[in-house]
């Protein structure tokens, strides 16, 4: 009787452990190799089509992945439309690329219905967007499932343009990301634009002094003031990377070194000794060499970010339409 009871307990324990492992299995390369082998081709086609019409969709797709992963993990919760969802939060007001994800998902549901998650499509689209702007490519580990929660109130932990390095460090650290990852991932600002509303306060009356943020170089200050006048259109969009907004390169880091950072949170990376050394390494003085270093480090940090809080196995769901729960 004792033997049978011990065997029963052992069997139950094994079943529990196996179920736990299946539910929490990690991401993997070639996850859809048998169930939907054309998944990457379909996503790449959708991204390429959108990029051909508007190159600015590339940074939009990259930012979409970032904003998704930092809230509830990489589970496509940012795609949900409706009242008080992540998508409606102020920090996500200017997110773009939803139609690209929807297009890829629609094709996916024809090719292999109910198989590929919206979260995996977002991750693949971000990778492809980087490649189209001259950046590196990498193997995207797949197997994410879509989340079933999306709340605007959860968006408060997203990095913000006014964050100090200490706050940025805390927000990234909370996601298991290092200072190296912080500087590397923020380097995504090598492509894309931002609204004047996130810049104007630095240009005319910074911290109530009546003067501009002293960390802005004088020559760049005049350019920014011309682009974003004090009483001008706060929704006007300007390049995040002076002189190189559509090319994925190390120009962004050189701009921080020279006091030409557009966002305060970006420029602050030059004021902290640890993040400054990383920026210096990427900015470099040897043409091309350290640009290749950034190309090497960026994919590594993207893979780490793409694994934040993922739902796998039997967790979450595979949405039929990316903008709504099943």
TIBA-526204 format. One record per residue (C-alpha): residue number from 1; chain; y negated, x, z. Coordinates in nm, 4 decimals. Last residue first. Layout:
% TIBA-526204
SITE   k c        v        u        w
SITE NUM A        Y        X        Z
...
//
This chain:
% TIBA-526204
SITE   k c        v        u        w
SITE 326 A  -3.6028  -1.0841  -2.9130
SITE 325 A  -3.9270  -0.9264  -2.7921
SITE 324 A  -4.2158  -0.9242  -3.0352
SITE 323 A  -4.4188  -0.6776  -3.2427
SITE 322 A  -4.1194  -0.4770  -3.3634
SITE 321 A  -3.9350  -0.7681  -3.5188
SITE 320 A  -3.5544  -0.7728  -3.4860
SITE 319 A  -3.5760  -0.5780  -3.1642
SITE 318 A  -3.2872  -0.3590  -3.0519
SITE 317 A  -3.2665  -0.4163  -2.6779
SITE 316 A  -3.3274  -0.2588  -2.3379
SITE 315 A  -3.0482  -0.0645  -2.1708
SITE 314 A  -2.6954  -0.0810  -2.3109
SITE 313 A  -2.6806   0.2830  -2.4196
SITE 312 A  -3.0331   0.4248  -2.4153
SITE 311 A  -3.3775   0.3474  -2.2741
SITE 310 A  -3.6077   0.6466  -2.2896
SITE 309 A  -3.8287   0.7401  -1.9957
SITE 308 A  -3.9786   1.0447  -2.1666
SITE 307 A  -3.7482   1.1797  -2.4395
SITE 306 A  -4.0081   1.1890  -2.7155
SITE 305 A  -4.2346   1.4000  -2.4961
SITE 304 A  -3.9745   1.6748  -2.4752
SITE 303 A  -3.9084   1.6606  -2.8509
SITE 302 A  -4.2836   1.6682  -2.9142
SITE 301 A  -4.3203   1.9727  -2.6892
SITE 300 A  -4.0592   2.1652  -2.8874
SITE 299 A  -4.2086   2.0508  -3.2195
SITE 298 A  -4.5526   2.1811  -3.1134
SITE 297 A  -4.4307   2.5227  -2.9965
SITE 296 A  -4.3223   2.6625  -3.3324
SITE 295 A  -4.6179   2.5369  -3.5357
SITE 294 A  -4.8439   2.6634  -3.2577
SITE 293 A  -4.6813   3.0069  -3.2906
SITE 292 A  -4.7193   2.9931  -3.6675
SITE 291 A  -5.0900   2.9496  -3.6155
SITE 290 A  -5.0631   3.2483  -3.3893
SITE 289 A  -4.9764   3.4721  -3.6813
SITE 288 A  -5.1964   3.3070  -3.9420
SITE 287 A  -5.4964   3.5344  -3.9114
SITE 286 A  -5.4778   3.7623  -3.6109
SITE 285 A  -5.7519   3.6724  -3.3634
SITE 284 A  -5.5758   3.3936  -3.1810
SITE 283 A  -5.6649   3.0283  -3.1376
SITE 282 A  -5.3131   2.9479  -3.0168
SITE 281 A  -5.2975   3.2267  -2.7628
SITE 280 A  -5.6528   3.1584  -2.6512
SITE 279 A  -5.5732   2.7898  -2.5952
SITE 278 A  -5.2766   2.8941  -2.3795
SITE 277 A  -5.4945   3.1335  -2.1795
SITE 276 A  -5.7535   2.8613  -2.1322
SITE 275 A  -5.4926   2.6194  -1.9967
SITE 274 A  -5.4185   2.8597  -1.7127
SITE 273 A  -5.7728   2.9725  -1.6367
SITE 272 A  -5.9261   2.6249  -1.6512
SITE 271 A  -6.2602   2.6027  -1.8339
SITE 270 A  -6.1256   2.6129  -2.1899
SITE 269 A  -5.9103   2.3040  -2.1353
SITE 268 A  -6.2349   2.1329  -2.0362
SITE 267 A  -6.3283   2.1164  -2.4058
SITE 266 A  -6.0421   1.8755  -2.4699
SITE 265 A  -6.1226   1.6425  -2.1803
SITE 264 A  -6.4883   1.6389  -2.2887
SITE 263 A  -6.3965   1.5259  -2.6383
SITE 262 A  -6.5572   1.6900  -2.9418
SITE 261 A  -6.4680   2.0513  -2.8652
SITE 260 A  -6.7032   2.2933  -3.0380
SITE 259 A  -6.7609   2.5354  -2.7527
SITE 258 A  -6.6320   2.8337  -2.9514
SITE 257 A  -6.2937   2.8588  -2.7793
SITE 256 A  -6.2477   2.4835  -2.8094
SITE 255 A  -6.3249   2.5058  -3.1817
SITE 254 A  -6.0753   2.7873  -3.2238
SITE 253 A  -5.8144   2.5619  -3.0669
SITE 252 A  -5.8841   2.2801  -3.3147
SITE 251 A  -5.8769   2.5210  -3.6102
SITE 250 A  -5.5135   2.5961  -3.5276
SITE 249 A  -5.3710   2.3801  -3.8098
SITE 248 A  -5.2668   2.0275  -3.9078
SITE 247 A  -5.5111   1.9463  -4.1845
SITE 246 A  -5.7080   1.6227  -4.2165
SITE 245 A  -5.9850   1.6893  -3.9640
SITE 244 A  -6.0510   2.0521  -4.0531
SITE 243 A  -6.4221   2.1323  -4.0308
SITE 242 A  -6.4742   2.0207  -3.6723
SITE 241 A  -6.1486   1.8840  -3.5310
SITE 240 A  -6.1932   1.5473  -3.3627
SITE 239 A  -6.3689   1.4106  -3.6699
SITE 238 A  -6.6200   1.1237  -3.6231
SITE 237 A  -6.5807   0.7468  -3.6003
SITE 236 A  -6.8703   0.5053  -3.5665
SITE 235 A  -6.7955   0.2471  -3.2962
SITE 234 A  -7.0882   0.3567  -3.0791
SITE 233 A  -7.3345   0.2770  -3.3576
SITE 232 A  -7.6533   0.4612  -3.2711
SITE 231 A  -7.8812   0.4468  -2.9709
SITE 230 A  -7.8333   0.8091  -2.8671
SITE 229 A  -7.7451   0.9242  -3.2182
SITE 228 A  -7.3750   1.0025  -3.2883
SITE 227 A  -7.3485   1.2107  -3.6066
SITE 226 A  -7.6913   1.3715  -3.5638
SITE 225 A  -7.6332   1.4295  -3.1946
SITE 224 A  -7.2946   1.5811  -3.2780
SITE 223 A  -7.4457   1.8214  -3.5294
SITE 222 A  -7.7241   1.9220  -3.2908
SITE 221 A  -7.4675   1.9878  -3.0190
SITE 220 A  -7.2585   2.1990  -3.2559
SITE 219 A  -7.5371   2.4530  -3.2944
SITE 218 A  -7.6099   2.4582  -2.9221
SITE 217 A  -7.2416   2.5082  -2.8184
SITE 216 A  -7.1174   2.2255  -2.5989
SITE 215 A  -7.0204   2.3384  -2.2472
SITE 214 A  -7.3711   2.2567  -2.1246
SITE 213 A  -7.3072   1.8807  -2.1537
SITE 212 A  -7.6395   1.7500  -2.2808
SITE 211 A  -7.9524   1.6970  -2.0719
SITE 210 A  -8.1111   1.4087  -1.8835
SITE 209 A  -7.9159   1.5206  -1.5799
SITE 208 A  -7.7438   1.1871  -1.5166
SITE 207 A  -7.3918   1.3265  -1.5468
SITE 206 A  -7.4622   1.4105  -1.9137
SITE 205 A  -7.7757   1.2376  -2.0363
SITE 204 A  -7.8094   1.3116  -2.4077
SITE 203 A  -7.4970   1.4476  -2.5738
SITE 202 A  -7.2063   1.4103  -2.3364
SITE 201 A  -7.2506   1.0340  -2.2962
SITE 200 A  -7.2384   1.0012  -2.6752
SITE 199 A  -6.8838   1.1335  -2.7123
SITE 198 A  -6.6343   0.8609  -2.6245
SITE 197 A  -6.8603   0.5873  -2.7622
SITE 196 A  -6.8893   0.7907  -3.0833
SITE 195 A  -6.5364   0.6846  -3.1772
SITE 194 A  -6.2603   0.9387  -3.2393
SITE 193 A  -6.1119   1.0957  -3.5501
SITE 192 A  -5.7864   1.2453  -3.6713
SITE 191 A  -5.6071   1.5750  -3.7111
SITE 190 A  -5.6271   1.8907  -3.4966
SITE 189 A  -5.6291   1.6397  -3.2121
SITE 188 A  -5.2521   1.6936  -3.2041
SITE 187 A  -5.3496   2.0025  -3.0043
SITE 186 A  -5.3404   1.7672  -2.7062
SITE 185 A  -4.9636   1.8096  -2.7387
SITE 184 A  -4.9774   2.1877  -2.7196
SITE 183 A  -5.2314   2.2038  -2.4376
SITE 182 A  -5.0331   1.9615  -2.2225
SITE 181 A  -4.6932   2.1003  -2.3202
SITE 180 A  -4.7946   2.4487  -2.2056
SITE 179 A  -4.9427   2.2976  -1.8904
SITE 178 A  -4.5983   2.1497  -1.8250
SITE 177 A  -4.4501   1.8062  -1.8983
SITE 176 A  -4.2132   1.6151  -1.6705
SITE 175 A  -4.3956   1.2849  -1.7170
SITE 174 A  -4.5747   1.3107  -1.3824
SITE 173 A  -4.6697   1.6635  -1.4855
SITE 172 A  -4.8586   1.5250  -1.7845
SITE 171 A  -5.0655   1.2869  -1.5736
SITE 170 A  -5.1200   1.5486  -1.3025
SITE 169 A  -5.2298   1.8161  -1.5504
SITE 168 A  -5.4716   1.5741  -1.7160
SITE 167 A  -5.6199   1.4918  -1.3765
SITE 166 A  -5.6607   1.8585  -1.2866
SITE 165 A  -5.7977   1.9388  -1.6335
SITE 164 A  -6.0685   1.6781  -1.5801
SITE 163 A  -6.0291   1.3428  -1.7519
SITE 162 A  -6.3266   1.1998  -1.9436
SITE 161 A  -6.1429   1.1520  -2.2746
SITE 160 A  -5.8546   0.9676  -2.0985
SITE 159 A  -5.4866   1.0521  -2.0471
SITE 158 A  -5.2802   0.7322  -2.0171
SITE 157 A  -5.1984   0.6364  -1.6584
SITE 156 A  -5.4092   0.3204  -1.6710
SITE 155 A  -5.1892   0.1707  -1.9449
SITE 154 A  -4.9599  -0.0130  -1.7016
SITE 153 A  -5.2091  -0.2972  -1.6526
SITE 152 A  -5.1867  -0.3867  -2.0211
SITE 151 A  -4.8261  -0.4923  -1.9734
SITE 150 A  -4.5265  -0.4551  -2.2051
SITE 149 A  -4.1739  -0.5075  -2.0725
SITE 148 A  -3.8517  -0.5556  -2.2699
SITE 147 A  -3.8142  -0.1997  -2.3926
SITE 146 A  -3.6638  -0.0990  -2.7247
SITE 145 A  -3.3660   0.1329  -2.7412
SITE 144 A  -3.3759   0.5035  -2.8084
SITE 143 A  -3.0752   0.6605  -2.9830
SITE 142 A  -3.2412   0.9357  -3.1811
SITE 141 A  -3.3166   1.3069  -3.1567
SITE 140 A  -3.5821   1.3968  -3.4107
SITE 139 A  -3.5073   1.7186  -3.5966
SITE 138 A  -3.8334   1.9017  -3.6573
SITE 137 A  -4.1145   1.9350  -3.9094
SITE 136 A  -4.4225   2.1520  -3.8868
SITE 135 A  -4.7772   2.0592  -3.9884
SITE 134 A  -4.9355   2.0401  -4.3311
SITE 133 A  -5.0791   1.6906  -4.2978
SITE 132 A  -4.7710   1.5234  -4.4477
SITE 131 A  -4.5460   1.7005  -4.1973
SITE 130 A  -4.7368   1.5613  -3.9013
SITE 129 A  -4.7007   1.2072  -4.0361
SITE 128 A  -4.3259   1.2567  -4.0833
SITE 127 A  -4.2804   1.3514  -3.7189
SITE 126 A  -4.4881   1.0558  -3.5979
SITE 125 A  -4.2932   0.8181  -3.8250
SITE 124 A  -3.9632   0.9413  -3.6812
SITE 123 A  -4.0696   0.8719  -3.3229
SITE 122 A  -4.2102   0.5278  -3.4112
SITE 121 A  -3.8908   0.4373  -3.5981
SITE 120 A  -3.6840   0.5429  -3.2975
SITE 119 A  -3.8848   0.3109  -3.0727
SITE 118 A  -3.8484   0.0251  -3.3222
SITE 117 A  -3.4747   0.0475  -3.2715
SITE 116 A  -3.2227   0.0828  -3.5532
SITE 115 A  -2.9056  -0.1287  -3.5595
SITE 114 A  -2.9798  -0.5009  -3.5689
SITE 113 A  -2.9665  -0.5256  -3.9467
SITE 112 A  -2.8615  -0.2209  -4.1509
SITE 111 A  -3.0249  -0.2082  -4.4945
SITE 110 A  -3.2174  -0.5351  -4.4754
SITE 109 A  -3.3239  -0.4924  -4.1143
SITE 108 A  -3.4217  -0.1350  -4.1958
SITE 107 A  -3.6516  -0.2455  -4.4760
SITE 106 A  -3.8359  -0.4793  -4.2374
SITE 105 A  -3.8437  -0.2064  -3.9741
SITE 104 A  -4.0046   0.0431  -4.2127
SITE 103 A  -4.2747  -0.2066  -4.3080
SITE 102 A  -4.3382  -0.3017  -3.9455
SITE 101 A  -4.3747   0.0640  -3.8453
SITE 100 A  -4.6252   0.1190  -4.1256
SITE  99 A  -4.8135  -0.1998  -4.0331
SITE  98 A  -4.8547  -0.0775  -3.6770
SITE  97 A  -5.0218   0.2414  -3.7962
SITE  96 A  -5.3355   0.2338  -3.5870
SITE  95 A  -5.4462   0.2436  -3.2246
SITE  94 A  -5.8185   0.1836  -3.1754
SITE  93 A  -5.8003  -0.0619  -2.8858
SITE  92 A  -5.5212   0.1253  -2.7085
SITE  91 A  -5.7299   0.2562  -2.4179
SITE  90 A  -5.8932  -0.0867  -2.3900
SITE  89 A  -5.5580  -0.2591  -2.3329
SITE  88 A  -5.4469  -0.5188  -2.5915
SITE  87 A  -5.1519  -0.3150  -2.7242
SITE  86 A  -5.0183  -0.2657  -2.3753
SITE  85 A  -4.9732  -0.6445  -2.3488
SITE  84 A  -5.2225  -0.8751  -2.1795
SITE  83 A  -5.1873  -1.1585  -2.4320
SITE  82 A  -4.9778  -1.1068  -2.7427
SITE  81 A  -4.8540  -0.8246  -2.9618
SITE  80 A  -4.5767  -0.5835  -2.8652
SITE  79 A  -4.6041  -0.2463  -3.0378
SITE  78 A  -4.6975  -0.0490  -2.7257
SITE  77 A  -4.3592  -0.1320  -2.5715
SITE  76 A  -4.1941   0.0763  -2.8441
SITE  75 A  -3.9565   0.2306  -2.5893
SITE  74 A  -4.0735   0.5889  -2.5469
SITE  73 A  -4.1443   0.5642  -2.1736
SITE  72 A  -4.2972   0.2711  -1.9849
SITE  71 A  -4.6432   0.4065  -2.0742
SITE  70 A  -4.6823   0.7728  -2.1764
SITE  69 A  -4.4250   0.7380  -2.4545
SITE  68 A  -4.6054   0.4587  -2.6397
SITE  67 A  -4.9467   0.6228  -2.6329
SITE  66 A  -4.8013   0.9436  -2.7758
SITE  65 A  -4.6025   0.7651  -3.0472
SITE  64 A  -4.9078   0.5645  -3.1562
SITE  63 A  -5.1187   0.8822  -3.1538
SITE  62 A  -4.8908   1.0408  -3.4131
SITE  61 A  -4.8976   0.7259  -3.6242
SITE  60 A  -5.2771   0.7114  -3.6179
SITE  59 A  -5.3058   1.0823  -3.6910
SITE  58 A  -5.1188   1.0141  -4.0172
SITE  57 A  -5.2917   0.6853  -4.1057
SITE  56 A  -5.6056   0.8857  -4.1823
SITE  55 A  -5.4560   0.9915  -4.5160
SITE  54 A  -5.5077   0.6413  -4.6595
SITE  53 A  -5.3304   0.5022  -4.9652
SITE  52 A  -5.0941   0.7954  -5.0183
SITE  51 A  -5.0426   0.8087  -4.6415
SITE  50 A  -4.9209   0.4483  -4.6362
SITE  49 A  -4.6629   0.5149  -4.9065
SITE  48 A  -4.5550   0.8413  -4.7434
SITE  47 A  -4.5079   0.6727  -4.4055
SITE  46 A  -4.2967   0.3938  -4.5542
SITE  45 A  -4.0854   0.6386  -4.7568
SITE  44 A  -4.0325   0.8652  -4.4560
SITE  43 A  -3.9130   0.5699  -4.2499
SITE  42 A  -3.6600   0.4637  -4.5129
SITE  41 A  -3.5356   0.8171  -4.5740
SITE  40 A  -3.4882   0.8735  -4.2015
SITE  39 A  -3.2800   0.5577  -4.1561
SITE  38 A  -3.0652   0.6109  -4.4656
SITE  37 A  -2.7435   0.6768  -4.2734
SITE  36 A  -2.7518   0.3474  -4.0810
SITE  35 A  -2.4352   0.2979  -3.8730
SITE  34 A  -2.2538   0.6197  -3.9653
SITE  33 A  -2.5239   0.8865  -3.9352
SITE  32 A  -2.7283   0.6678  -3.6997
SITE  31 A  -2.7246   0.9047  -3.4002
SITE  30 A  -2.7464   1.2092  -3.6252
SITE  29 A  -2.9210   1.4128  -3.3576
SITE  28 A  -2.8799   1.2846  -3.0060
SITE  27 A  -3.0627   1.1007  -2.7320
SITE  26 A  -2.8979   1.0800  -2.3941
SITE  25 A  -2.6311   0.8524  -2.2582
SITE  24 A  -2.7546   0.6440  -1.9675
SITE  23 A  -2.5585   0.3268  -2.0288
SITE  22 A  -2.2478   0.5119  -2.1435
SITE  21 A  -2.2629   0.7483  -1.8474
SITE  20 A  -2.3073   0.4626  -1.6017
SITE  19 A  -2.0172   0.2700  -1.7528
SITE  18 A  -1.8008   0.5811  -1.7292
SITE  17 A  -1.8954   0.6350  -1.3651
SITE  16 A  -1.8236   0.2749  -1.2743
SITE  15 A  -1.4883   0.2734  -1.4571
SITE  14 A  -1.3884   0.5981  -1.2831
SITE  13 A  -1.4861   0.4579  -0.9429
SITE  12 A  -1.2911   0.1382  -1.0048
SITE  11 A  -0.9853   0.3435  -1.0974
SITE  10 A  -1.0193   0.5606  -0.7868
SITE   9 A  -1.0565   0.2565  -0.5607
SITE   8 A  -0.7478   0.1002  -0.7187
SITE   7 A  -0.5486   0.4201  -0.6883
SITE   6 A  -0.6458   0.4523  -0.3222
SITE   5 A  -0.5439   0.0918  -0.2622
SITE   4 A  -0.2114   0.1478  -0.4374
SITE   3 A  -0.1440   0.4609  -0.2326
SITE   2 A  -0.2314   0.2853   0.0919
SITE   1 A   0.0000   0.0000   0.0000
//
